[in-house]
Amino acid sequence: MDSTTFVYLAFLLMLSIFLGFELISKVPATLHTPLMSGSNAISGITIVGAIIAAGTAGNDTVSIILGTSAVAFATINVVGGYLVTDRMLGMFKKKPGEKK
């Protein structure tokens, strides 16, 4: 990788980190649950990409380890996100015997 490509990718990474922080910090608290549900659904695409990366690794040990860890981390992210979302939505359900 030449230095121009590295500088371009580093700039893109810093810009995306800054933009993501600014966007998330301005989301009102009432929209966190729906936004989290949507991002969890999109994160499912990460699992597909990680499975493809792990499957095309060939015999390279480093590629197999990185692909497998990508599948594991993406799965933990999606499942954990859905569990948190379910718990948040459960806070709005009426309990048995509770009046409106």
N, C-alpha and C positions, 0 to 999 in steps of 0.2 A: 504494500500500500504506500503510495507516495505521500509526501507531506501535504499537498493541496487537498487530497481526499480526506486525510486525517483531520485537518483543520475544519473542513466543511462538515464532517460528521460530528466533530466535537461541538461546533457551533449549533448544529441542529439538535444535539442532545441538550445543551444548555437552554436553548430556546424552548424546547418542549417541556423541560422541567419548570421553567419560569411560567410558561403559559398554563400548564396544568395546575400549578400552585395558585395562580391568580384566579383561575376559573373555579376551582373547588372552594376557595376561601370565600367566594361571593355567593355561594348557593345557600338559600335560606334553610333553616332546620326542617321545615315542613316538607321540603323536597328531597331530603337525603335518602329516605327509604325508596321512593320510586326511581331515583337516579341510581341507587345501588343495585336495584333489581335489574335495571337495564344494562348496567356495566357488567354484572355477573353473566348475563346472557351473552354479551359480546365476548367476555373472557372465555366462553366455551370454544370460541374459534381458536384461541391459543392452544387448547388441548389438541385440536385437529392438527395444527401446525407442528406441535411438539411430537405428535405421533408420526407424522410424515418425516420429520427430521430424525427421529430415532430409528425409523424403518429404513432410511436410505443411508445409514451410517457406514455400512460395509463392515470391514473387519478392523477398523481403527478403534482402539480401545477408548481413547479420549472422546471420540464422537459418540460412541455408545453410552459412555457414562454421562456426558452432557445431555444427550437426547433423553435418556431415562430420567435424569433429574429434572429436566424441563417438563416432562409429562407429570412427574410427581408433584412439583411445585404448582403447576397450572391446575391440577386436580384439587389440591389443597386450597388454592385460592378460590376456585368456583364453589366447592362444597362449603367452605367456611363462610363465604359471602351469602350463600343461600340460607345457611343456618342463622346467621345474624339477621338477615331480612325477615325470616320467619318469626324469629323472636320479637323483632320490632313490631311486626304486624299483629302478633299475639297480644301486644299491649293494648290494642284498640278493640279487641273482642270483648263482648259482654260476658261476665261470669254468670254461672247458673244462679238463678234467684235474684239477680241484680236488676233493678229498674232503671229505665232510661233517665 
